[in-house]
């Protein structure tokens, strides 16, 4: 060996020795460990001791369950802020964690005799097994819960696994079962100084697994069977503070989204193989409630299912759906709501007496009138209440839809409203029902003299696939067999108008292929940023639109009709076709393969 090679070898040996010494020194038990380590959990006390390791220390640790754990009825949520978040890996090893969480509510600001007491400032509440997951992984775990808490803070997060999840969070092979009940809080609408605040809001995020989730999330093979209840305050819906103003409720998560959701980035939450079976009963001023998610933003949901019920009540806006109350940017694909034997059950129901083969999965919504709010909107769908800048593909729903009295109600077998979105290769079966009226159609006759109608149901549109489709949207290869709809495919179809600015070098043909000047767009003016146009988007017809619908009104009651494409304001839902059921069955089978 040459002299230079010997010197190099000596230097390399010294470097390795120095590095190894540094690592050994860093692993001093008195110092936070900078490398992965593991902890085995054998009993409840060891599990609760995770609370002592939360925050930065937990980022290096894998906690592994060695047996089933019962945390008892006096359990307290582990952590409740980013500083006390769980950041490591929890591997359940196929074991079960059971806990009961019943925290005491905050005291009222006023005593029983109306005298002021010491003011309790509004605090954020975190209820769940963990208060906060941050860049964490949880897998191979079964959780059994009973949560009974009060929404006594400005913001309340509640979830069977975690109240709040943020960052790079991975959830794999987890199931949660049990019940969550959130009672209306008694925190008065004051600020920290005790001054009355108009517009003060109480917000609740609640989910069978997660209350609120944001970030680079991955969710695979998770399931929930959690009953979620936000009870009625048993008073007129006038914004009293013993219930939440804004509610996001889902069988799996109340709200799920990517970080910096409003950015133009292409990152999406990835959800696959998720199942939810629980029943939701939710009251609030404004509600987004879904069998899986209350609100999903920039989220792709694949091969997921819901087979419970959603019963939502609000007095301003309400979005309810089998998969999500609302999906804003994203995709739902290869997913199901209700039975797996869609074609067979649809045939049975259409040929049976009322209710004999009715769907067990239901999506019900009620918009209650009050003087508190001046705007009402109900949007209910078998898959999603509001589909905005998103798509549903290869999915099916067999549901009983019901919507109560209110203004501007839209309901559909797949979606309540479709806005700048696509619905392709989808099938819907089941029924529509109005809890106040016999059907969703406008009352036959002179509505000007129908005071009850004018006071409670100004406008409603229902369709076998969607209540309303508008903007640059598309239906393609869809089939419906729904009872009680106004139109076989879409209750209402509306053009959408958009103002756009084309930058230098960009053409309308590039931005909107197939659009023609004059018919679809007109120039407004030249600006410093480019040419401004007014663009009219029309819903696009695709292929294979079929509907076998029982339209319940005095004109068409108990007759079956075939729609190729429902046109807004059409006098007749379609042309009667005796052989349509065979076509329906064939397309159902093709759609749900």
Order of alpha helices (4+ residues) and beta strands (2+ residues): alpha-beta-alpha-beta-beta-beta-beta-beta-beta-beta-beta-beta-beta-beta-beta-beta-beta-beta-beta-beta-beta-beta-beta-beta-beta-beta-alpha-beta-beta-beta-beta-beta-beta-beta-alpha-beta-beta-beta-beta-beta-alpha-beta-beta-beta-beta-beta-beta-alpha
